[in-house]
């Protein structure tokens, strides 16, 4: 029996693939390479010394999904696939709704046909919108301030309705906060196609001279240094959270929702200063106008994940910066 990872060659998906393979779990991957490269396949195999099946294509392609489920004994799905940049979603809302919602609906349709009723969904802290207090608990009101967040919120609602219609499903919704970092091997990390949308890969490219300067969006937030505060966690810790989620799925858990974060809020300048300590002050920055849809402060309460999943983030901000820089240097050598 295998676990299907949609978007499994992307940043979070590839690190999760490594964790599953190293824990002797069989996986199958589908990815359309919209935000990653095919060489990730070889890197996963090199790290794990294990093989796996993969398919290149879009999750919205029902015929391809049918082929995957027919050729493999899939007993659970981890659904990573989706467009994920807040700023881009404001500019391209229809593209985000089309991609993220249709891929999920197509996936569920094929799962239903093949009687696969176990799914872990990668949601996001963006579903909390502008939370009225910190830290954020799973039972807080959900809303969204941008199209990306709304796609995550809509998919959560779809999964909840699915469970109401048939409570033999086991559904774990993981609300990620902000993943950073890279695999200790230096082979896997956040390496988006084109100009990065996320903070750390942009910082790394400034540090290595590929980009001139980091634009920090907003310096007048009501925070300690005027920059936005987020809950950043190491991507390997996040990947391990999916192992715990699948373990929970196999206990016939019903529908569960968990925050995955550290419970600590770091500002953008905290990240830059920590990275500069690692890199030798190689990151210059300037302040730009706030991005539409961004919020000022967001960090998690993670007690529920610890109590019910036995999961807790272990790596530090220093670990996140060191591994990211190591990956960028290694990746630059091989470009």
Secondary structure by P-SEA (a helix, b strand, c coil): cbbbbcccccaaaaaaaaaaaaacccbbbbbcccccccaaaaaaaaaacbbbbbbbcccccaaaaaaaaaaccccccccccccccaaaaaacaaaaaaaaaaaaaaaaaaaaaacccbbbbbccccccccccccccccccccccccaaaaaaaaaaaaaaaaaaacccbbbbbbbccbbbbbcccccccccccccccccaaaaaaaaaccccccccccccccccccbbbbbcccaaaaaaaaaaaaaaaaacccbbbbbbcccccccaaaaaaaaaaaacccbbbbbcccccccccbbbbbcccccccccccccccaaaaaaaaaaaaaaaaaac
